Amino acid sequence: MTTPENPGNPEILGLKDALARARAASEEMASTLREGQQPETEEPLGWQPIWKRPRTPKSEADKKEELRKQRRRLQDAARRRLAAGESRRPRSRQSRIGNAAARRDARALSRVRHSTGWLW
């Protein structure tokens, strides 16, 4: 089916008018989408998830300060771990019993403890 080429035909005028309106609307929709995708930095955006926030480059001084804080945090954590390890916990028998006589006594006590007979 072919369309008649008479410009005075009301069908053709209606189609051209509809096409012009559609093109204007599509440009308007495209500009609206562009505005929505690239937020203006002057407007306060409110809360946004961290992965949607625009990245702001840090200066060298800021980077060094952040690394300094991180290093300090890690050192403090290491000190806490060390202090926790050296706290009052049950120590091994070797470190409790220093000399041979004490080791002999501990051995005898251990034998008595593990034996089935009781001392009355």
Secondary structure, DSSP 4 states (H G I P E B T S, - for coil): ------TT-HHHHHHHHHHHHHHHHHHHHHHHHHHHHS--SSS------GGGSPP-PPPHHHHHHHHHHHHHHHHHHHHHHHHHHTSS-PPPHHHH--SHHHHHHHHHHHHHHHSS----
